[in-house]
Each structure stands twice: as structure tokens, then as C-alpha cells.
Amino acid sequence: MPHSPSLKLQDQLCYAVYSAALAINRAYKPALDQLGLTYPQYLTMLALWEQDRLAVKDIAERLMLESSTLTPLLKRLESAGLVARRRSAEDERQVLVELTDAGRALQERAACVPMTLLARSGMKIPELKRLNQDVRALRDALTADAENA
């Protein structure tokens, strides 16, 4: 009989990654609450702090979200005064998202959020960097495989 992979929950990498993501969300929540952001909004702001004035489709690709999921999130960020959405002058079909002054100012206050993981995990920076590289490599391999399928 060929060796089959374990079907125990604790042996599943997918569950380890999923439950770690939930734990990270919970760890970040108090800091994000102080910023007035949800976790998906925080990820959106990170993308814009990295490169301001992005098309909705580009943000969706970076965050691996559907545009239909991203649009209500962007509306809430716009209502909060953190971003502005405008039609592209070059292509009216394209909506560009850019930070407002308040959105740019929030970046400095958000600097504490990643430190939460360092403090709560008890891991050292090199360990977290290595883990991040490994998880990104897994994600990249899986998304490349899906694109080639």
C-alpha cells in the first residue's frame, strides 16, 4: 500500500498557514483599531504607502482580491478621508486611488503594527524574515502553478 499523506488537521500546512493568519489578525487588531483600520484596509494602505496613485486593478492584483471585493473597502477608506478615487484622464474606465494628506500622515502612526508580531511571537527578526521568505516562495509557486494550469 503506498504511503498516503496524513489527514490529521495538525499535519496540514494549509491549516497551519490559515490559523497563523487568523492569529496575526487577532494580534494586529488592537493596533489597527487605534488607527481606525480593518486588516484588509491596512493591507490596502500598505500597498499605497509603498506606491501612491495605483489603479484599483493594480491594488486588487497586489492583494490577491477581486475588484468587486476591493471597491467597498476603498469607499470606506475614502469616507474616512484616507484616500481619494479619481477616473484616469488617459482612460476613463480606469479608477486611480491616491492617498490624501491624512492617509500619508497615518503611515507614521502605523509603524508600530509590524512590531506587534515581533513582540507577540517571541521570534527574532531573522527568524521572521526567513519565515516570510518561505511563505512568499510557497505563495509564488502556487500562484505560478495556478496561472499555468
N, CA, C and O atoms as a GROMACS GRO file, in nm:
protein
  596
    1MET      N    1   0.085  -0.118   0.000
    1MET     CA    2   0.000   0.000   0.000
    1MET      C    3   0.090   0.124   0.000
    1MET      O    4   0.178   0.135   0.085
    2PRO      N    5   0.069   0.218  -0.094
    2PRO     CA    6   0.153   0.338  -0.098
    2PRO      C    7   0.128   0.427   0.023
    2PRO      O    8   0.019   0.431   0.080
    3HIS      N    9   0.235   0.497   0.060
    3HIS     CA   10   0.224   0.589   0.175
    3HIS      C   11   0.135   0.707   0.136
    3HIS      O   12   0.163   0.777   0.039
    4SER      N   13   0.031   0.729   0.212
    4SER     CA   14  -0.056   0.843   0.184
    4SER      C   15  -0.030   0.952   0.287
    4SER      O   16   0.006   0.924   0.401
    5PRO      N   17  -0.048   1.077   0.247
    5PRO     CA   18  -0.024   1.186   0.341
    5PRO      C   19  -0.124   1.181   0.456
    5PRO      O   20  -0.237   1.135   0.441
    6SER      N   21  -0.080   1.229   0.569
    6SER     CA   22  -0.166   1.232   0.687
    6SER      C   23  -0.284   1.326   0.664
    6SER      O   24  -0.270   1.433   0.604
    7LEU      N   25  -0.398   1.285   0.712
    7LEU     CA   26  -0.515   1.371   0.706
    7LEU      C   27  -0.548   1.430   0.842
    7LEU      O   28  -0.660   1.473   0.867
    8LYS      N   29  -0.449   1.430   0.931
    8LYS     CA   30  -0.469   1.496   1.060
    8LYS      C   31  -0.459   1.646   1.039
    8LYS      O   32  -0.373   1.695   0.966
    9LEU      N   33  -0.548   1.717   1.104
    9LEU     CA   34  -0.552   1.863   1.091
    9LEU      C   35  -0.417   1.925   1.124
    9LEU      O   36  -0.370   2.013   1.052
   10GLN      N   37  -0.355   1.881   1.232
   10GLN     CA   38  -0.227   1.940   1.276
   10GLN      C   39  -0.114   1.916   1.176
   10GLN      O   40  -0.012   1.985   1.182
   11ASP      N   41  -0.129   1.820   1.086
   11ASP     CA   42  -0.026   1.791   0.987
   11ASP      C   43  -0.045   1.868   0.855
   11ASP      O   44   0.037   1.856   0.764
   12GLN      N   45  -0.151   1.945   0.846
   12GLN     CA   46  -0.183   2.016   0.722
   12GLN      C   47  -0.116   2.154   0.719
   12GLN      O   48  -0.143   2.238   0.805
   13LEU      N   49  -0.031   2.175   0.621
   13LEU     CA   50   0.032   2.306   0.605
   13LEU      C   51  -0.073   2.414   0.582
   13LEU      O   52  -0.061   2.525   0.634
   14CYS      N   53  -0.175   2.382   0.504
   14CYS     CA   54  -0.279   2.481   0.476
   14CYS      C   55  -0.343   2.530   0.606
   14CYS      O   56  -0.372   2.649   0.621
   15TYR      N   57  -0.366   2.439   0.700
   15TYR     CA   58  -0.426   2.479   0.827
   15TYR      C   59  -0.328   2.560   0.911
   15TYR      O   60  -0.368   2.656   0.977
   16ALA      N   61  -0.202   2.523   0.909
   16ALA     CA   62  -0.101   2.599   0.985
   16ALA      C   63  -0.094   2.743   0.934
   16ALA      O   64  -0.088   2.836   1.014
   17VAL      N   65  -0.094   2.760   0.802
   17VAL     CA   66  -0.088   2.895   0.744
   17VAL      C   67  -0.217   2.971   0.773
   17VAL      O   68  -0.213   3.088   0.810
   18TYR      N   69  -0.330   2.904   0.756
   18TYR     CA   70  -0.461   2.966   0.781
   18TYR      C   71  -0.474   3.011   0.927
   18TYR      O   72  -0.512   3.124   0.954
   19SER      N   73  -0.442   2.922   1.019
   19SER     CA   74  -0.458   2.955   1.161
   19SER      C   75  -0.355   3.059   1.205
   19SER      O   76  -0.383   3.140   1.294
   20ALA      N   77  -0.235   3.057   1.145
   20ALA     CA   78  -0.136   3.161   1.175
   20ALA      C   79  -0.187   3.297   1.126
   20ALA      O   80  -0.169   3.398   1.194
   21ALA      N   81  -0.250   3.300   1.009
   21ALA     CA   82  -0.306   3.425   0.956
   21ALA      C   83  -0.414   3.479   1.050
   21ALA      O   84  -0.421   3.599   1.075
   22LEU      N   85  -0.499   3.390   1.100
   22LEU     CA   86  -0.601   3.432   1.196
   22LEU      C   87  -0.538   3.488   1.323
   22LEU      O   88  -0.583   3.590   1.376
   23ALA      N   89  -0.434   3.422   1.372
   23ALA     CA   90  -0.365   3.467   1.494
   23ALA      C   91  -0.298   3.603   1.471
   23ALA      O   92  -0.299   3.688   1.560
   24ILE      N   93  -0.240   3.623   1.354
   24ILE     CA   94  -0.179   3.752   1.321
   24ILE      C   95  -0.286   3.861   1.318
   24ILE      O   96  -0.266   3.970   1.372
   25ASN      N   97  -0.399   3.831   1.255
   25ASN     CA   98  -0.510   3.928   1.252
   25ASN      C   99  -0.552   3.968   1.394
   25ASN      O  100  -0.572   4.085   1.422
   26ARG      N  101  -0.564   3.869   1.482
   26ARG     CA  102  -0.603   3.898   1.620
   26ARG      C  103  -0.496   3.980   1.692
   26ARG      O  104  -0.529   4.070   1.768
   27ALA      N  105  -0.369   3.948   1.667
   27ALA     CA  106  -0.260   4.022   1.731
   27ALA      C  107  -0.257   4.167   1.684
   27ALA      O  108  -0.230   4.258   1.762
   28TYR      N  109  -0.285   4.189   1.556
   28TYR     CA  110  -0.282   4.324   1.499
   28TYR      C  111  -0.405   4.407   1.535
   28TYR      O  112  -0.400   4.530   1.532
   29LYS      N  113  -0.515   4.341   1.569
   29LYS     CA  114  -0.643   4.411   1.585
   29LYS      C  115  -0.638   4.531   1.680
   29LYS      O  116  -0.689   4.637   1.642
   30PRO      N  117  -0.582   4.520   1.800
   30PRO     CA  118  -0.580   4.639   1.887
   30PRO      C  119  -0.508   4.758   1.825
   30PRO      O  120  -0.555   4.871   1.835
   31ALA      N  121  -0.394   4.734   1.761
   31ALA     CA  122  -0.320   4.844   1.696
   31ALA      C  123  -0.400   4.900   1.579
   31ALA      O  124  -0.405   5.021   1.560
   32LEU      N  125  -0.462   4.812   1.501
   32LEU     CA  126  -0.541   4.858   1.387
   32LEU      C  127  -0.666   4.933   1.432
   32LEU      O  128  -0.707   5.030   1.367
   33ASP      N  129  -0.726   4.890   1.542
   33ASP     CA  130  -0.842   4.961   1.597
   33ASP      C  131  -0.805   5.105   1.631
   33ASP      O  132  -0.882   5.197   1.607
   34GLN      N  133  -0.686   5.124   1.687
   34GLN     CA  134  -0.640   5.259   1.721
   34GLN      C  135  -0.621   5.345   1.596
   34GLN      O  136  -0.636   5.467   1.601
   35LEU      N  137  -0.589   5.280   1.485
   35LEU     CA  138  -0.572   5.352   1.358
   35LEU      C  139  -0.704   5.369   1.284
   35LEU      O  140  -0.712   5.444   1.186
   36GLY      N  141  -0.808   5.299   1.330
   36GLY     CA  142  -0.938   5.304   1.262
   36GLY      C  143  -0.941   5.222   1.134
   36GLY      O  144  -1.018   5.252   1.043
   37LEU      N  145  -0.857   5.117   1.128
   37LEU     CA  146  -0.848   5.034   1.008
   37LEU      C  147  -0.883   4.889   1.038
   37LEU      O  148  -0.857   4.839   1.148
   38THR      N  149  -0.941   4.822   0.940
   38THR     CA  150  -0.953   4.677   0.944
   38THR      C  151  -0.825   4.620   0.884
   38THR      O  152  -0.745   4.694   0.825
   39TYR      N  153  -0.805   4.490   0.897
   39TYR     CA  154  -0.685   4.429   0.839
   39TYR      C  155  -0.679   4.445   0.687
   39TYR      O  156  -0.574   4.483   0.635
   40PRO      N  157  -0.788   4.418   0.611
   40PRO     CA  158  -0.781   4.440   0.466
   40PRO      C  159  -0.755   4.588   0.429
   40PRO      O  160  -0.686   4.616   0.331
   41GLN      N  161  -0.810   4.680   0.508
   41GLN     CA  162  -0.783   4.822   0.484
   41GLN      C  163  -0.635   4.853   0.509
   41GLN      O  164  -0.574   4.930   0.436
   42TYR      N  165  -0.579   4.793   0.613
   42TYR     CA  166  -0.436   4.811   0.644
   42TYR      C  167  -0.350   4.762   0.527
   42TYR      O  168  -0.256   4.829   0.488
   43LEU      N  169  -0.382   4.645   0.473
   43LEU     CA  170  -0.307   4.593   0.358
   43LEU      C  171  -0.317   4.687   0.239
   43LEU      O  172  -0.219   4.708   0.167
   44THR      N  173  -0.435   4.743   0.218
   44THR     CA  174  -0.454   4.839   0.109
   44THR      C  175  -0.370   4.963   0.131
   44THR      O  176  -0.306   5.013   0.038
   45MET      N  177  -0.368   5.012   0.253
   45MET     CA  178  -0.286   5.130   0.285
   45MET      C  179  -0.138   5.098   0.268
   45MET      O  180  -0.062   5.182   0.219
   46LEU      N  181  -0.096   4.978   0.308
   46LEU     CA  182   0.044   4.939   0.287
   46LEU      C  183   0.081   4.947   0.139
   46LEU      O  184   0.188   4.997   0.104
   47ALA      N  185  -0.007   4.896   0.053
   47ALA     CA  186   0.019   4.900  -0.091
   47ALA      C  187   0.032   5.044  -0.140
   47ALA      O  188   0.118   5.074  -0.223
   48LEU      N  189  -0.053   5.132  -0.089
   48LEU     CA  190  -0.049   5.272  -0.132
   48LEU      C  191   0.068   5.348  -0.069
   48LEU      O  192   0.123   5.438  -0.132
   49TRP      N  193   0.107   5.312   0.052
   49TRP     CA  194   0.225   5.377   0.112
   49TRP      C  195   0.351   5.337   0.034
   49TRP      O  196   0.447   5.413   0.025
   50GLU      N  197   0.348   5.217  -0.020
   50GLU     CA  198   0.461   5.168  -0.099
   50GLU      C  199   0.466   5.238  -0.235
   50GLU      O  200   0.572   5.277  -0.283
   51GLN      N  201   0.349   5.255  -0.295
   51GLN     CA  202   0.340   5.324  -0.425
   51GLN      C  203   0.204   5.393  -0.433
   51GLN      O  204   0.101   5.328  -0.450
   52ASP      N  205   0.206   5.523  -0.421
   52ASP     CA  206   0.082   5.601  -0.425
   52ASP      C  207   0.030   5.608  -0.569
   52ASP      O  208   0.104   5.589  -0.665
   53ARG      N  209  -0.098   5.636  -0.578
   53ARG     CA  210  -0.166   5.654  -0.707
   53ARG      C  211  -0.165   5.526  -0.791
   53ARG      O  212  -0.101   5.518  -0.896
   54LEU      N  213  -0.236   5.429  -0.741
   54LEU     CA  214  -0.248   5.300  -0.810
   54LEU      C  215  -0.388   5.283  -0.866
   54LEU      O  216  -0.485   5.334  -0.810
   55ALA      N  217  -0.397   5.211  -0.975
   55ALA     CA  218  -0.528   5.174  -1.029
   55ALA      C  219  -0.590   5.068  -0.939
   55ALA      O  220  -0.520   4.988  -0.877
   56VAL      N  221  -0.722   5.069  -0.931
   56VAL     CA  222  -0.794   4.970  -0.850
   56VAL      C  223  -0.750   4.829  -0.889
   56VAL      O  224  -0.727   4.744  -0.802
   57LYS      N  225  -0.737   4.804  -1.018
   57LYS     CA  226  -0.698   4.670  -1.064
   57LYS      C  227  -0.558   4.633  -1.014
   57LYS      O  228  -0.533   4.517  -0.984
   58ASP      N  229  -0.467   4.730  -1.006
   58ASP     CA  230  -0.331   4.702  -0.957
   58ASP      C  231  -0.331   4.671  -0.807
   58ASP      O  232  -0.258   4.583  -0.762
   59ILE      N  233  -0.412   4.743  -0.732
   59ILE     CA  234  -0.424   4.713  -0.588
   59ILE      C  235  -0.483   4.573  -0.571
   59ILE      O  236  -0.434   4.495  -0.490
   60ALA      N  237  -0.587   4.543  -0.647
   60ALA     CA  238  -0.651   4.411  -0.639
   60ALA      C  239  -0.550   4.300  -0.669
   60ALA      O  240  -0.548   4.198  -0.600
   61GLU      N  241  -0.467   4.319  -0.770
   61GLU     CA  242  -0.365   4.218  -0.803
   61GLU      C  243  -0.264   4.202  -0.690
   61GLU      O  244  -0.229   4.090  -0.653
   62ARG      N  245  -0.218   4.313  -0.635
   62ARG     CA  246  -0.119   4.305  -0.526
   62ARG      C  247  -0.174   4.234  -0.404
   62ARG      O  248  -0.102   4.158  -0.338
   63LEU      N  249  -0.301   4.258  -0.374
   63LEU     CA  250  -0.362   4.199  -0.255
   63LEU      C  251  -0.431   4.066  -0.283
   63LEU      O  252  -0.485   4.003  -0.192
   64MET      N  253  -0.430   4.024  -0.409
   64MET     CA  254  -0.495   3.900  -0.450
   64MET      C  255  -0.644   3.902  -0.415
   64MET      O  256  -0.699   3.804  -0.364
   65LEU      N  257  -0.707   4.015  -0.445
   65LEU     CA  258  -0.850   4.033  -0.421
   65LEU      C  259  -0.920   4.060  -0.553
   65LEU      O  260  -0.858   4.104  -0.650
   66GLU      N  261  -1.049   4.033  -0.556
   66GLU     CA  262  -1.131   4.071  -0.671
   66GLU      C  263  -1.162   4.220  -0.659
   66GLU      O  264  -1.177   4.272  -0.549
   67SER      N  265  -1.172   4.288  -0.772
   67SER     CA  266  -1.206   4.431  -0.771
   67SER      C  267  -1.339   4.454  -0.700
   67SER      O  268  -1.357   4.556  -0.632
   68SER      N  269  -1.432   4.360  -0.715
   68SER     CA  270  -1.563   4.375  -0.650
   68SER      C  271  -1.553   4.369  -0.498
   68SER      O  272  -1.638   4.425  -0.429
   69THR      N  273  -1.452   4.302  -0.446
   69THR     CA  274  -1.428   4.298  -0.301
   69THR      C  275  -1.358   4.425  -0.257
   69THR      O  276  -1.385   4.477  -0.148
   70LEU      N  277  -1.270   4.475  -0.340
   70LEU     CA  278  -1.189   4.591  -0.306
   70LEU      C  279  -1.269   4.721  -0.309
   70LEU      O  280  -1.244   4.811  -0.229
   71THR      N  281  -1.364   4.733  -0.400
   71THR     CA  282  -1.437   4.859  -0.418
   71THR      C  283  -1.506   4.907  -0.290
   71THR      O  284  -1.490   5.024  -0.256
   72PRO      N  285  -1.582   4.824  -0.219
   72PRO     CA  286  -1.645   4.873  -0.095
   72PRO      C  287  -1.541   4.913   0.011
   72PRO      O  288  -1.562   5.008   0.086
   73LEU      N  289  -1.431   4.840   0.015
   73LEU     CA  290  -1.324   4.870   0.109
   73LEU      C  291  -1.265   5.008   0.078
   73LEU      O  292  -1.240   5.088   0.168
   74LEU      N  293  -1.244   5.037  -0.051
   74LEU     CA  294  -1.191   5.167  -0.092
   74LEU      C  295  -1.290   5.279  -0.063
   74LEU      O  296  -1.250   5.390  -0.026
   75LYS      N  297  -1.419   5.250  -0.079
   75LYS     CA  298  -1.521   5.350  -0.047
   75LYS      C  299  -1.515   5.389   0.100
   75LYS      O  300  -1.529   5.506   0.135
   76ARG      N  301  -1.494   5.289   0.188
   76ARG     CA  302  -1.484   5.317   0.331
   76ARG      C  303  -1.358   5.398   0.362
   76ARG      O  304  -1.362   5.490   0.445
   77LEU      N  305  -1.247   5.365   0.297
   77LEU     CA  306  -1.124   5.442   0.317
   77LEU      C  307  -1.142   5.586   0.266
   77LEU      O  308  -1.089   5.680   0.325
   78GLU      N  309  -1.216   5.601   0.158
   78GLU     CA  310  -1.243   5.735   0.105
   78GLU      C  311  -1.333   5.813   0.200
   78GLU      O  312  -1.310   5.931   0.224
   79SER      N  313  -1.435   5.747   0.255
   79SER     CA  314  -1.525   5.812   0.352
   79SER      C  315  -1.449   5.856   0.476
   79SER      O  316  -1.483   5.956   0.540
   80ALA      N  317  -1.346   5.779   0.512
   80ALA     CA  318  -1.263   5.812   0.629
   80ALA      C  319  -1.162   5.922   0.597
   80ALA      O  320  -1.091   5.969   0.686
   81GLY      N  321  -1.156   5.964   0.471
   81GLY     CA  322  -1.066   6.072   0.433
   81GLY      C  323  -0.922   6.030   0.412
   81GLY      O  324  -0.832   6.114   0.410
   82LEU      N  325  -0.899   5.898   0.396
   82LEU     CA  326  -0.761   5.848   0.383
   82LEU      C  327  -0.716   5.835   0.238
   82LEU      O  328  -0.596   5.842   0.210
   83VAL      N  329  -0.810   5.815   0.147
   83VAL     CA  330  -0.777   5.802   0.004
   83VAL      C  331  -0.879   5.881  -0.078
   83VAL      O  332  -0.988   5.915  -0.031
   84ALA      N  333  -0.840   5.909  -0.201
   84ALA     CA  334  -0.931   5.970  -0.298
   84ALA      C  335  -0.930   5.882  -0.422
   84ALA      O  336  -0.825   5.834  -0.465
   85ARG      N  337  -1.048   5.862  -0.480
   85ARG     CA  338  -1.059   5.785  -0.604
   85ARG      C  339  -1.095   5.881  -0.717
   85ARG      O  340  -1.183   5.966  -0.703
   86ARG      N  341  -1.024   5.865  -0.828
   86ARG     CA  342  -1.048   5.950  -0.944
   86ARG      C  343  -1.039   5.868  -1.072
   86ARG      O  344  -0.964   5.771  -1.080
   87ARG      N  345  -1.115   5.908  -1.170
   87ARG     CA  346  -1.104   5.845  -1.302
   87ARG      C  347  -0.974   5.891  -1.367
   87ARG      O  348  -0.934   6.006  -1.354
   88SER      N  349  -0.909   5.800  -1.434
   88SER     CA  350  -0.785   5.832  -1.506
   88SER      C  351  -0.816   5.925  -1.623
   88SER      O  352  -0.914   5.905  -1.695
   89ALA      N  353  -0.734   6.027  -1.641
   89ALA     CA  354  -0.751   6.119  -1.754
   89ALA      C  355  -0.721   6.047  -1.886
   89ALA      O  356  -0.780   6.078  -1.989
   90GLU      N  357  -0.629   5.949  -1.881
   90GLU     CA  358  -0.591   5.876  -2.001
   90GLU      C  359  -0.692   5.769  -2.040
   90GLU      O  360  -0.711   5.740  -2.158
   91ASP      N  361  -0.757   5.710  -1.940
   91ASP     CA  362  -0.851   5.601  -1.965
   91ASP      C  363  -0.965   5.612  -1.864
   91ASP      O  364  -0.950   5.574  -1.748
   92GLU      N  365  -1.078   5.663  -1.909
   92GLU     CA  366  -1.193   5.687  -1.821
   92GLU      C  367  -1.243   5.560  -1.751
   92GLU      O  368  -1.308   5.569  -1.647
   93ARG      N  369  -1.212   5.443  -1.807
   93ARG     CA  370  -1.257   5.317  -1.746
   93ARG      C  371  -1.177   5.285  -1.621
   93ARG      O  372  -1.221   5.207  -1.536
   94GLN      N  373  -1.060   5.344  -1.610
   94GLN     CA  374  -0.968   5.311  -1.500
   94GLN      C  375  -0.987   5.409  -1.384
   94GLN      O  376  -0.990   5.530  -1.403
   95VAL      N  377  -1.000   5.353  -1.262
   95VAL     CA  378  -1.012   5.435  -1.142
   95VAL      C  379  -0.878   5.429  -1.069
   95VAL      O  380  -0.825   5.322  -1.041
   96LEU      N  381  -0.824   5.548  -1.040
   96LEU     CA  382  -0.697   5.558  -0.967
   96LEU      C  383  -0.726   5.591  -0.822
   96LEU      O  384  -0.819   5.665  -0.790
   97VAL      N  385  -0.645   5.536  -0.734
   97VAL     CA  386  -0.659   5.559  -0.590
   97VAL      C  387  -0.531   5.626  -0.543
   97VAL      O  388  -0.421   5.578  -0.570
   98GLU      N  389  -0.548   5.737  -0.472
   98GLU     CA  390  -0.430   5.804  -0.418
   98GLU      C  391  -0.454   5.843  -0.274
   98GLU      O  392  -0.567   5.864  -0.230
   99LEU      N  393  -0.345   5.852  -0.201
   99LEU     CA  394  -0.351   5.889  -0.060
   99LEU      C  395  -0.386   6.037  -0.046
   99LEU      O  396  -0.345   6.120  -0.128
  100THR      N  397  -0.461   6.068   0.057
  100THR     CA  398  -0.482   6.207   0.095
  100THR      C  399  -0.372   6.243   0.195
  100THR      O  400  -0.292   6.158   0.232
  101ASP      N  401  -0.369   6.368   0.237
  101ASP     CA  402  -0.272   6.408   0.340
  101ASP      C  403  -0.292   6.325   0.467
  101ASP      O  404  -0.196   6.284   0.531
  102ALA      N  405  -0.419   6.301   0.502
  102ALA     CA  406  -0.448   6.220   0.621
  102ALA      C  407  -0.400   6.077   0.603
  102ALA      O  408  -0.350   6.016   0.698
  103GLY      N  409  -0.414   6.023   0.484
  103GLY     CA  410  -0.367   5.887   0.455
  103GLY      C  411  -0.216   5.877   0.466
  103GLY      O  412  -0.163   5.778   0.517
  104ARG      N  413  -0.147   5.979   0.415
  104ARG     CA  414   0.000   5.980   0.426
  104ARG      C  415   0.043   5.994   0.572
  104ARG      O  416   0.138   5.930   0.615
  105ALA      N  417  -0.027   6.078   0.648
  105ALA     CA  418   0.007   6.100   0.788
  105ALA      C  419  -0.013   5.974   0.872
  105ALA      O  420   0.057   5.952   0.970
  106LEU      N  421  -0.109   5.892   0.832
  106LEU     CA  422  -0.137   5.768   0.907
  106LEU      C  423  -0.020   5.670   0.900
  106LEU      O  424  -0.005   5.586   0.989
  107GLN      N  425   0.062   5.680   0.798
  107GLN     CA  426   0.174   5.587   0.781
  107GLN      C  427   0.267   5.588   0.902
  107GLN      O  428   0.310   5.482   0.948
  108GLU      N  429   0.296   5.704   0.952
  108GLU     CA  430   0.386   5.713   1.068
  108GLU      C  431   0.325   5.645   1.190
  108GLU      O  432   0.395   5.574   1.264
  109ARG      N  433   0.196   5.665   1.212
  109ARG     CA  434   0.129   5.601   1.326
  109ARG      C  435   0.122   5.450   1.310
  109ARG      O  436   0.118   5.377   1.409
  110ALA      N  437   0.120   5.402   1.185
  110ALA     CA  438   0.107   5.259   1.158
  110ALA      C  439   0.239   5.184   1.174
  110ALA      O  440   0.241   5.061   1.168
  111ALA      N  441   0.348   5.255   1.193
  111ALA     CA  442   0.480   5.190   1.203
  111ALA      C  443   0.486   5.089   1.318
  111ALA      O  444   0.568   4.998   1.316
  112CYS      N  445   0.400   5.104   1.417
  112CYS     CA  446   0.401   5.014   1.532
  112CYS      C  447   0.336   4.878   1.501
  112CYS      O  448   0.361   4.781   1.572
  113VAL      N  449   0.256   4.870   1.396
  113VAL     CA  450   0.180   4.748   1.369
  113VAL      C  451   0.271   4.627   1.346
  113VAL      O  452   0.249   4.524   1.411
  114PRO      N  453   0.371   4.632   1.257
  114PRO     CA  454   0.457   4.514   1.239
  114PRO      C  455   0.533   4.474   1.365
  114PRO      O  456   0.566   4.356   1.384
  115MET      N  457   0.560   4.570   1.451
  115MET     CA  458   0.632   4.538   1.575
  115MET      C  459   0.547   4.450   1.668
  115MET      O  460   0.601   4.380   1.753
  116THR      N  461   0.416   4.454   1.650
  116THR     CA  462   0.326   4.370   1.729
  116THR      C  463   0.359   4.224   1.709
  116THR      O  464   0.363   4.147   1.805
  117LEU      N  465   0.383   4.185   1.585
  117LEU     CA  466   0.415   4.045   1.555
  117LEU      C  467   0.546   4.004   1.619
  117LEU      O  468   0.558   3.895   1.674
  118LEU      N  469   0.644   4.091   1.612
  118LEU     CA  470   0.773   4.064   1.674
  118LEU      C  471   0.756   4.044   1.824
  118LEU      O  472   0.809   3.949   1.881
  119ALA      N  473   0.684   4.134   1.888
  119ALA     CA  474   0.665   4.126   2.033
  119ALA      C  475   0.582   4.004   2.073
  119ALA      O  476   0.616   3.935   2.169
  120ARG      N  477   0.473   3.979   2.002
  120ARG     CA  478   0.381   3.872   2.041
  120ARG      C  479   0.433   3.734   2.008
  120ARG      O  480   0.401   3.638   2.077
  121SER      N  481   0.514   3.721   1.902
  121SER     CA  482   0.559   3.589   1.858
  121SER      C  483   0.674   3.536   1.941
  121SER      O  484   0.692   3.415   1.953
  122GLY      N  485   0.752   3.626   1.998
  122GLY     CA  486   0.872   3.583   2.070
  122GLY      C  487   0.984   3.540   1.977
  122GLY      O  488   1.088   3.492   2.021
  123MET      N  489   0.963   3.557   1.847
  123MET     CA  490   1.064   3.518   1.748
  123MET      C  491   1.158   3.636   1.724
  123MET      O  492   1.124   3.751   1.749
  124LYS      N  493   1.276   3.604   1.676
  124LYS     CA  494   1.376   3.706   1.644
  124LYS      C  495   1.352   3.754   1.500
  124LYS      O  496   1.290   3.684   1.420
  125ILE      N  497   1.400   3.873   1.470
  125ILE     CA  498   1.382   3.931   1.336
  125ILE      C  499   1.432   3.838   1.226
  125ILE      O  500   1.360   3.819   1.128
  126PRO      N  501   1.553   3.780   1.237
  126PRO     CA  502   1.597   3.690   1.129
  126PRO      C  503   1.504   3.570   1.109
  126PRO      O  504   1.484   3.525   0.996
  127GLU      N  505   1.447   3.518   1.218
  127GLU     CA  506   1.353   3.405   1.206
  127GLU      C  507   1.227   3.448   1.130
  127GLU      O  508   1.178   3.375   1.043
  128LEU      N  509   1.174   3.565   1.165
  128LEU     CA  510   1.053   3.614   1.099
  128LEU      C  511   1.080   3.645   0.952
  128LEU      O  512   0.995   3.620   0.866
  129LYS      N  513   1.198   3.699   0.922
  129LYS     CA  514   1.233   3.726   0.781
  129LYS      C  515   1.242   3.597   0.701
  129LYS      O  516   1.193   3.590   0.588
  130ARG      N  517   1.304   3.496   0.759
  130ARG     CA  518   1.317   3.367   0.691
  130ARG      C  519   1.178   3.304   0.670
  130ARG      O  520   1.149   3.252   0.562
  131LEU      N  521   1.095   3.309   0.772
  131LEU     CA  522   0.959   3.256   0.761
  131LEU      C  523   0.882   3.331   0.651
  131LEU      O  524   0.812   3.269   0.571
  132ASN      N  525   0.895   3.462   0.648
  132ASN     CA  526   0.829   3.543   0.545
  132ASN      C  527   0.876   3.502   0.406
  132ASN      O  528   0.795   3.488   0.314
  133GLN      N  529   1.006   3.481   0.389
  133GLN     CA  530   1.060   3.438   0.259
  133GLN      C  531   1.003   3.302   0.219
  133GLN      O  532   0.965   3.281   0.104
  134ASP      N  533   0.999   3.210   0.315
  134ASP     CA  534   0.948   3.075   0.285
  134ASP      C  535   0.800   3.079   0.246
  134ASP      O  536   0.759   3.012   0.151
  135VAL      N  537   0.720   3.155   0.320
  135VAL     CA  538   0.577   3.163   0.290
  135VAL      C  539   0.554   3.232   0.155
  135VAL      O  540   0.468   3.190   0.078
  136ARG      N  541   0.630   3.338   0.127
  136ARG     CA  542   0.618   3.405  -0.004
  136ARG      C  543   0.657   3.311  -0.117
  136ARG      O  544   0.593   3.311  -0.222
  137ALA      N  545   0.762   3.231  -0.097
  137ALA     CA  546   0.805   3.135  -0.200
  137ALA      C  547   0.694   3.033  -0.226
  137ALA      O  548   0.667   2.999  -0.341
  138LEU      N  549   0.629   2.986  -0.121
  138LEU     CA  550   0.517   2.893  -0.135
  138LEU      C  551   0.403   2.960  -0.212
  138LEU      O  552   0.349   2.902  -0.306
  139ARG      N  553   0.367   3.081  -0.172
  139ARG     CA  554   0.260   3.155  -0.240
  139ARG      C  555   0.294   3.174  -0.388
  139ARG      O  556   0.209   3.152  -0.475
  140ASP      N  557   0.417   3.216  -0.416
  140ASP     CA  558   0.457   3.240  -0.555
  140ASP      C  559   0.451   3.112  -0.638
  140ASP      O  560   0.409   3.114  -0.754
  141ALA      N  561   0.495   3.002  -0.580
  141ALA     CA  562   0.491   2.874  -0.651
  141ALA      C  563   0.346   2.832  -0.680
  141ALA      O  564   0.315   2.784  -0.788
  142LEU      N  565   0.260   2.851  -0.582
  142LEU     CA  566   0.120   2.813  -0.600
  142LEU      C  567   0.048   2.903  -0.699
  142LEU      O  568  -0.034   2.856  -0.778
  143THR      N  569   0.076   3.032  -0.696
  143THR     CA  570   0.010   3.122  -0.791
  143THR      C  571   0.064   3.101  -0.931
  143THR      O  572  -0.012   3.111  -1.028
  144ALA      N  573   0.193   3.073  -0.944
  144ALA     CA  574   0.250   3.045  -1.077
  144ALA      C  575   0.190   2.917  -1.133
  144ALA      O  576   0.159   2.909  -1.252
  145ASP      N  577   0.173   2.817  -1.046
  145ASP     CA  578   0.113   2.691  -1.089
  145ASP      C  579  -0.031   2.712  -1.134
  145ASP      O  580  -0.074   2.654  -1.234
  146ALA      N  581  -0.105   2.795  -1.062
  146ALA     CA  582  -0.245   2.823  -1.098
  146ALA      C  583  -0.253   2.898  -1.231
  146ALA      O  584  -0.344   2.874  -1.310
  147GLU      N  585  -0.158   2.989  -1.255
  147GLU     CA  586  -0.158   3.065  -1.380
  147GLU      C  587  -0.122   2.977  -1.499
  147GLU      O  588  -0.167   3.003  -1.611
  148ASN      N  589  -0.042   2.873  -1.475
  148ASN     CA  590  -0.001   2.783  -1.583
  148ASN      C  591  -0.101   2.672  -1.608
  148ASN      O  592  -0.091   2.600  -1.708
  149ALA      N  593  -0.197   2.656  -1.519
  149ALA     CA  594  -0.294   2.546  -1.532
  149ALA      C  595  -0.399   2.576  -1.636
  149ALA      O  596  -0.488   2.495  -1.659
   0.00000   0.00000   0.00000
